[in-house]
Each structure stands twice: as C-alpha cells, then as structure tokens.
Amino acid sequence: MVNLPAPGHRVVVRYLLPSGQTTDALGMLLSADAETLVVDGKRGVERIAVEDIIAAKEVPPAPGPRPNRRDVGDLR
C-alpha cells in the first residue's frame, strides 16, 4: 500500500491508465483501502486501483484566488 495521509488531506496520485500511459489525480483523498483510492479533484471523483499507482504524496492546500487585475490597479 502507498503511504498516504488520512482521508481529508490533499494528495497527488500518479497512476497507469489501461493504455499504459500515466496520469495524475490531484485533489482531496476521500478514502483508501487495500484495493482502491478515491480522490475528489477537478475531473470529479476518481477511483484508482492500488495496483496501478506509481507514486502518491500529500500536497499543500491549493492557493487562494488571485486578485482581479482591476482590483490590483486600485492598490496604488
């Protein structure tokens, strides 16, 4: 099993697709067991077989929203 934090933390998981290519799932870890990880990211909820995982780790929270360009000009 990949060493991951408890559900509720943000993770990135690199895994193999059926074609043999790799892809990443970036989002909140919803659950993990001996067979499957469930990650909720921008593409929706992804269920990833543990046997297909190449690497996984916890990542920092997503950055906050950027200020609007018009708002930045008003700061002078």
Secondary structure, DSSP 4 states (H G I P E B T S, - for coil): ------TTSEEEEEEE-TTS-EEEEEEEEEEE-SSEEEEEETTEEEEEEGGGEEEEEE-PPPPPPPPPHHHHHTT-
